Amino acid sequence: MTDNDDKTVNRRRLLRRAGTVAAGVAGTTVVGAAIAGPAQADQGQPVLQGVLNSAGNSNTTLSSTSAGPTLRLANTNKSTNPDGVEFSGPALHLTPSGDYLNDQSPVGSLGVDKYGNFQVVSAQYQGEAFVDFVHTTGNSNQIVPIVPQRLVDTRAANTRTRIINASSNLDSSGRLRDGKTIHIDLSDFVFFGDALFGNLTVTTAVASGFVQIFPFNTPRPANFSTINYLPNQVISNSFVAGIGSNATDVTDAISVYAARTTHIIIDVVAFVVGVGSVNPGILPSAAGATARGESPEQRKAKRAAAAKQGTPSWK
């Protein structure tokens, strides 16, 4: 049998299979044999439902003159977990592949790289595609301004309660001692935050020194200072710091180190969140803010920490 004869037979089989499926749909019967295996969807041939269709190197174009959508996908499958959360079946699955979309892809092309990031071709210039990443909660975050909040004031006992390890790190008047690091709990304000914007004030320092603010549960950085100060100087500085967590009981915290004993005052004006959320009670508007992107391992660790610590009452 020649290649041409073989191709003709295959096309006839495909047409017969397509006709059987069509008849089955019209007669509301199930045709098991019609979806037994992959279909070779050559150019000009139908795409069969319920089977793997392979178009080879050919492109499939779907067009419409309707004012409505050219293609509408739906998956009616739904399930509910024991907590009453409803999960829907995906209506579309783009298979991750490669690092970038091909630079010959036309404008409007959409794909998913092997890391799960959505990419879209936004322009073509001199035969080369401009590939942009689509922002999702998996690869981006947002800044959420809040009504300014007093996080800690070591001069006041009521705000020192947010210090996780106050014992032996504060002097008799509440000042952060020489060479000590305290960890400050942020869970009153944010749940799984990424960073915070704030203002740091130092006062009544015993000697010249500096303060460092850095993410909790990370090594203290060298050769860096959030603020520098002189003895008995009152001085402030704005800062941005990452938020850290651990896998046991702390979901949101920062660490503060003082080179020389001093009182510290920290006020917060905004948080950076991705999949996390900000306490709606401190937002300028009534709406809450949620949104991020991190690795599956990080998400798993955060979920474990949240399960152990418990969800905040405000969430």
C-alpha atoms as one frame of an Amber mdcrd trajectory, in Angstrom:
protein
   0.000   0.000   0.000   1.397   3.384  -0.993   1.708   6.321   1.392  -1.064
   8.045  -0.528  -3.379   5.006  -0.238  -2.620   4.711   3.467  -3.446   8.393
   3.993  -6.721   7.991   2.135  -7.725   5.041   4.315  -6.893   6.987   7.465
  -9.007   9.917   6.293 -11.928   7.591   5.606 -11.599   6.076   9.082 -11.569
   9.534  10.583 -14.668  10.580   8.630 -16.454   7.402   9.660 -15.545   7.950
  13.301 -16.728  11.565  13.118 -20.029  10.451  11.596 -20.517   7.821  14.300
 -19.907  10.359  17.061 -22.307  12.804  15.418 -24.967  10.106  15.160 -24.404
   9.161  18.781 -24.909  12.742  19.928 -28.061  13.097  17.841 -29.446   9.854
  19.232 -28.277  10.604  22.796 -26.411   7.310  22.987 -22.899   6.545  24.177
 -20.513   5.299  21.519 -17.535   3.782  23.307 -15.678   2.702  20.208 -15.735
   6.238  18.838 -13.481   7.539  21.601 -11.191   4.572  21.965  -7.960   6.280
  20.936  -6.167   9.336  19.555  -7.464  10.929  16.384  -5.234  12.338  13.675
  -6.916  15.691  13.080  -5.508  16.498   9.668  -6.160  19.897   8.159  -9.797
  20.246   7.206 -10.901  17.414   9.476 -13.086  17.789  12.587 -11.742  17.938
  16.113 -13.348  15.065  18.010 -14.663  15.437  21.536 -13.433  13.090  24.239
 -10.262  11.958  22.454  -6.705  13.180  22.024  -6.571  15.147  18.765  -3.209
  15.698  17.112  -2.840  18.381  14.449   0.871  17.849  13.955   2.525  21.051
  12.748  -0.749  22.564  11.539  -2.576  25.437  13.243  -6.247  25.287  14.096
  -8.179  28.540  13.659 -11.608  29.165  15.111 -13.434  32.284  13.943 -16.889
  33.782  14.283 -18.831  36.855  13.179 -20.990  36.756  16.299 -21.052  39.649
  18.760 -20.635  37.042  21.501 -17.517  35.021  22.321 -15.988  32.916  19.569
 -15.381  30.088  22.027 -17.066  29.341  25.323 -15.732  26.596  27.583 -17.497
  25.155  30.605 -16.818  22.399  33.116 -19.866  21.686  35.267 -18.005  19.358
  37.636 -17.992  20.643  41.215 -16.951  19.215  44.555 -17.159  20.445  48.144
 -14.653  19.810  50.915 -15.648  19.168  54.567 -15.393  22.909  55.309 -17.996
  23.703  52.667 -15.514  25.197  50.183 -16.674  24.553  46.627 -14.164  23.538
  43.979 -14.942  23.740  40.274 -13.388  21.740  37.485 -11.031  23.631  35.160
 -12.581  24.745  31.880  -9.197  25.033  30.144  -5.738  23.572  30.675  -2.691
  25.106  28.974   0.153  22.601  29.222   3.376  24.188  30.591   6.264  23.997
  28.134   9.640  25.656  27.597  11.123  28.804  29.074   9.645  31.348  26.638
   7.141  31.523  23.825   8.685  31.182  20.385   9.907  34.578  19.157   8.020
  34.039  15.901   4.679  33.819  17.714   2.095  36.341  16.493   0.827  39.155
  18.713  -1.838  37.872  21.097  -0.258  34.435  21.498  -0.671  32.980  24.984
   1.257  30.192  26.658   2.497  28.835  29.974   6.182  28.264  30.642   7.522
  25.235  32.493   7.369  27.185  35.777   3.626  27.808  35.428   3.861  31.513
  34.480   1.466  32.841  31.855   3.161  34.597  28.931   1.612  36.707  26.201
   3.120  38.210  23.034   2.305  41.919  23.177   4.194  43.139  20.099   6.429
  42.146  17.202   9.457  44.221  16.201  11.773  43.322  13.327  10.559  39.749
  13.403  11.049  39.243  17.129   8.252  38.827  19.644   7.956  40.901  22.812
   6.925  38.386  25.457   5.332  39.742  28.642   4.388  37.884  31.803   0.798
  37.983  32.983   0.629  39.125  36.593  -1.093  36.635  38.877  -1.101  35.983
  42.595   1.537  33.352  41.813   4.180  35.777  40.590   3.273  39.260  41.859
   1.978  41.143  44.867   0.386  44.470  45.757   0.909  47.341  48.164  -2.025
  47.869  50.517  -2.043  51.259  52.311  -3.633  51.172  55.754  -4.703  53.621
  58.412  -1.297  54.157  60.151  -0.839  51.820  63.106   1.501  51.843  66.108
   3.228  48.475  66.015   5.514  48.816  69.006   6.743  51.476  71.440   9.201
  50.052  73.940   8.362  52.935  76.297   4.787  51.594  76.667   4.054  48.223
  78.227   0.848  47.675  76.202   2.670  47.645  72.822   5.601  45.624  74.149
   3.226  42.645  74.218   3.824  42.136  70.473   7.501  41.392  71.158   7.826
  37.604  70.946  11.088  37.378  72.910  11.055  40.391  75.247  12.541  38.489
  78.185  16.242  39.341  78.739  16.369  41.485  75.577  14.922  44.651  77.145
  16.380  46.626  80.052  14.411  47.659  83.146  12.864  50.631  81.324  11.913
  48.588  78.254  14.753  49.694  75.966  16.225  47.256  73.451  19.595  46.268
  74.885  23.057  46.419  73.300  23.587  43.738  70.668  20.153  42.168  71.139
  17.512  41.223  68.566  13.796  41.178  69.237  11.090  39.642  67.064   7.815
  41.519  66.646   4.531  39.771  65.857   2.476  41.370  63.050  -0.519  39.030
  63.175  -2.844  41.750  64.509  -2.459  43.507  61.169  -1.571  41.065  58.386
  -1.861  37.364  57.528   0.962  35.931  55.390   2.269  39.343  54.323   5.369
  39.790  52.193   6.682  43.149  53.455   5.720  46.281  55.330   6.278  50.023
  54.946   6.855  51.839  58.202   8.584  54.529  60.199  11.207  53.870  62.866
  12.014  56.300  65.687  14.789  55.904  68.258  15.037  57.877  71.482  17.040
  57.962  74.739  19.912  55.928  73.328  22.782  55.405  75.763  25.450  55.775
  73.059  25.947  56.152  69.308  24.666  53.163  67.393  22.339  51.824  64.752
  19.182  49.737  64.377  18.513  47.063  61.776  15.030  45.843  60.759  14.955
  42.620  58.727  12.691  39.601  58.060  12.044  37.278  60.970  13.692  33.839
  60.839  16.475  35.010  58.521  20.152  35.745  59.337  20.826  39.336  60.400
  22.369  41.157  57.418  25.846  42.649  57.760  26.908  46.164  56.705  23.406
  47.572  56.735  21.433  49.911  58.988  17.845  51.106  59.017  18.812  54.128
  61.129  21.921  55.565  62.822  21.754  57.622  66.009  23.702  59.611  68.616
  23.353  59.493  72.414  19.948  60.837  73.591  19.034  61.799  70.033  15.427
  61.557  68.829  15.548  60.653  65.150  13.233  58.894  62.693  13.545  57.165
  59.345  11.105  55.455  56.991  11.827  51.885  55.968  10.641  48.868  54.001
  11.283  45.406  55.426  10.417  41.879  54.433   8.146  39.783  56.645   9.251
  36.352  57.818   7.631  33.261  59.295   8.484  29.840  60.617   6.925  26.421
  60.159   5.514  26.196  63.668   3.737  29.120  65.310   4.708  32.429  63.657
   3.177  33.440  60.328   4.140  37.131  60.251   6.996  38.852  62.084   9.985
  41.155  61.715  13.249  41.240  63.636  14.877  44.357  65.133  18.513  44.600
  66.234  20.094  47.476  68.190  23.843  48.008  68.333  23.481  50.192  71.479
  20.663  50.316  74.012  17.759  52.503  72.906  13.994  52.842  72.903  12.378
  52.105  69.542   9.020  53.161  68.125   7.684  51.556  64.949   4.623  52.745
  63.033   3.229  50.886  59.995   1.616  52.621  56.983   1.258  49.845  54.359
   1.721  46.148  53.741   2.772  44.189  50.672   0.642  41.067  50.169   0.183
  38.367  47.580  -1.868  35.363  48.663  -2.001  36.930  52.125  -4.475  39.460
  53.477  -4.588  42.643  55.544  -6.881  43.043  58.532  -9.870  44.866  56.990
 -10.339  46.789  60.213  -7.240  48.890  59.457  -7.982  49.602  55.796  -9.101
  53.078  54.686 -12.091  51.440  52.968 -14.334  48.600  54.057 -13.054  46.142
  51.447 -10.359  43.663  52.380  -7.253  43.115  50.300  -5.966  39.768  49.265
  -3.599  38.651  46.705   1.034  36.350  45.663   3.436  34.207  44.313   5.763
  31.825  45.909   6.947  28.295  45.399   4.728  25.318  46.253   7.157  24.500
  49.074   6.720  27.962  50.586   2.946  27.740  50.288   2.963  24.307  51.925
   5.051  25.612  54.833   2.762  28.605  55.281  -0.351  26.452  55.232   1.197
  24.199  57.874   2.067  27.197  60.038  -1.408  28.647  59.627  -3.022  25.361
  60.574  -0.947  25.201  63.740  -1.377  28.848  64.711  -4.984  29.179  63.624
  -6.565  31.725  61.332  -6.798  35.260  62.818 -10.195  36.150  64.248 -10.419
  39.087  61.854  -9.875  36.995  58.728
